[in-house]
Structures are given as C-alpha cells and as structure tokens.
Amino acid sequence: MYNDSIKLRAKTLYLQGENFEKIAKSLRKEYPKVTSNTVRGWSEKGKWDESKKSIAQNQDKLIQESHSKKAKDVLEKTMILAELTFQKLTDEKAPGMKSHEGGTYAWKALVELSLQLQREQTKNVSPSEIIKTFFDILNSFPTVKRELDANWNSIMREVRIRLMGEDGNAPQEVVIK
C-alpha cells in the first residue's frame, strides 16, 4: 500500500530521533491514513532498531578514538614541556628560569601530569564502557527504562550537540572550567 520512499523517510526520521507518533504525524500530511502502529510495523519488519544500534556503536567507536587521540596529544605535549623545562633548569647555554625553585616545581608538576596521563591511558576501562555501564544500571529500573526509551533519541541528539557542537563537528576550542 505504501511505497519504499515513505518508509525510507519514516526510517530516516526514526534514526534522527523521532518517535513513532511524531513520524506518523509528519507523514500524515501526505498520507492521511498513516498511524504510529503502521510506522512501528515498518520498524519491526525493517529492523530499524538494529540500524540504530549499529549507528550508536559506530558513534561510540568514533568518540573513543577521538578521546584516545586527544589524550595521546595532551600526553605528548606535556612530555615536551617537561623536557623543555628540564633543559632550562640544567643546560648552561639555555636562557634559564627566573626562579630555579619555580622551574623545579613546574618541571615536577609536568612530570607528575605526564605520569598520571600515562596511567589513565593504560587503564582498561574506556569512557564509553563507563557510560554503557551507567545506562545498563539505569535500564535495570523499569520506570527509568521506559523514560529512557521514550526519550533516547532526544538524549543522544543532546549528547552529540554537547560533544560535537551544533553543526556536528568537534569544537575547535575546549574550555575547561
């Protein structure tokens, strides 16, 4: 009764975070007899949830890769700063520090930070695993699970906006408070 293009539009809306009721309402402008149950049936038959999960897994992987790259970059820069600070403290030809004590403190802090970053990189628990565990716990409560399910797409949209910015690209500058 309905052609593939309307089903594709419905699936696209679903993957963008719309629920079955909103999708049906949107499609009713052209197809007045479309109901949320019709859209739900298309979803079940087309296994849209599997597509959504696959997309979420790919996003998790990209986030994890981005986090690992940023952590590695920060560690490398910290180690370079520590080395440069050490050179200023020990090299007779280097311009030196205004205060030897201050330079020593700065070097110590940089070395401690680089060691801490190295420890963090070697931990087996990734941020995405922590988040997944957190949501698994929340989903173990039936009332919370219903609310999460009903609002999941909106939650994920907000996470993407906060992590990647309004346009879907990573923010150019990260401000740490």
N, C-alpha and C positions, 0 to 999 in steps of 0.2 A: 504494500500500500504506500509506503514512504520510500523515496529513493535514497541512494547512498549519500548524496550531498547533504541532506538534512541530518542524517545520522553522524556524518563527519563533523558538521557544525556543532551538534549536540556533544559529541565526544571532545571536541576542542574546548567548548565551554566547561565541560566537566574537568578536564585536565588543567584548566585555568583557575579552578577553584569553585565553580558554581555548583550548587546542589540541584537535585532533580527537579524540584519545584520551580526554581528560578530559570532553569534551562527550558522547561516546558512553557513557562510564561513567555519567555523570549521568543520561542519558536511559534507560539500561537498567533503571532502577528501575521504569519504567512500560512500556517497550518492550524486552524482553529480547533481541531479535534485532538491535538497532541496533549497528552496528560503526563504527569510525573511518573505514573506507572509504566507508560509506554517507554519513556526515556530510561527508566530503571531496567526494563526488559532488554533494551538495546545494550545497556551497560553490561548486564549479566551475560548476554549472548556474545558480545564482543570482547568480554573480559577486560573492561576498561580499568578495573582495579589493578590488574597485573601491569598494565601500561603505566599507571600512576605510580605503583611501587618501583617499577624499573626506573622511571624518571627520578624518583626520590633517591634511589640508590646511587644513580649517576651523579646527582647533585651532592650527596654525601661524599662521594669519592672526590669530586672536584673541590669541595670545601676542605677536605682532609689534605689533599695535595697542595692546595693554596696555603693552608696553615703550616704544613711541613716546610714549604719553600720559604715562607716568611720567617719562620723560626730559624731556619738554616742561615738566611741572610743576616738576621739580627746577631746570631752567634758569630758569624764570620766578621762582621763589623766590630763587634765587641772585642774579639781577639786581636784585631788590627789596632784598635785603640789602646788595648792593654800593652801591645808590643811597642807602639809609638811612645806611650807614656814611660815604659821601662827604658827605652833608648834615651829619652830626655833625662831620666834620672841617672843613667850610668855612663853615657857617652860624653867624653870630654869635649868633642867638637860640636855636639848638639847644643842648641840655644839654652837648654836647661829650663828649670821651673823657677818661678818666683819664690816658692817656698818648697824646700826639699820635703818637709813633713807633709804638706798638702799634696805634692806629687806622689809621695808614697801612699797616702791614703787613697788618692784617685786610682792608682795602679791596683792596689789591694781590692778596691770596690769592683773594678772592671774584671779582675781575675775571678773574684767570687761570683759575679754575674755570669761570666762565661762558663764556669763550672756548674752553676745552677741550670743554665740553659742546656748544657750537655746532659745533665741528669734528666731534665724534662724530656729531651729528645729520645732518651733511651727507655723511658717508661713504656710499658706495653699498652696502656690504656689511652686510646685516642679520644679527642673531644667528641667525635661522632658516636663513639661507643658509650661515653658518659651520657650524652643526650638520649641515645636509644634506650639505655637502661632506665633513665629517668621517666621516659614516656611509657616504657613497659610497666613500670611500677604504677604510674597514673592510670594506665589502661586496666590494671587489675581491680580497680574500683568501678563497678558497673555504672554508677551515675556519672562519674568523671569521664568514663569511656564514651558514654552517649554524647556528652557535651563536646569532647574532643573530636569524635567522628562527625558531629554536626558542623563543627567549626574548623575542621582540619585544614581545608584549602585556604581559608582566611588566615589561619595561623601561619601556614607555610609561606603565603604571599607576604605577610608582615616580616617574617624571618628573612626572606630574600631581600626585601626592601632595606631592612636594617643592616644586613651584612653586605649587600651588593650595591645599595643605592637605588634611587628611584628608577634609573634607566637600565638597571640590570648589570651595570659594570661595577667593578670593585672601586670603592672610593679612592681618590688619588692621595688623600692625606688622612691618616688615622690620628685622632686626638685622644690621648689617654688622660683621664681626669685623676 
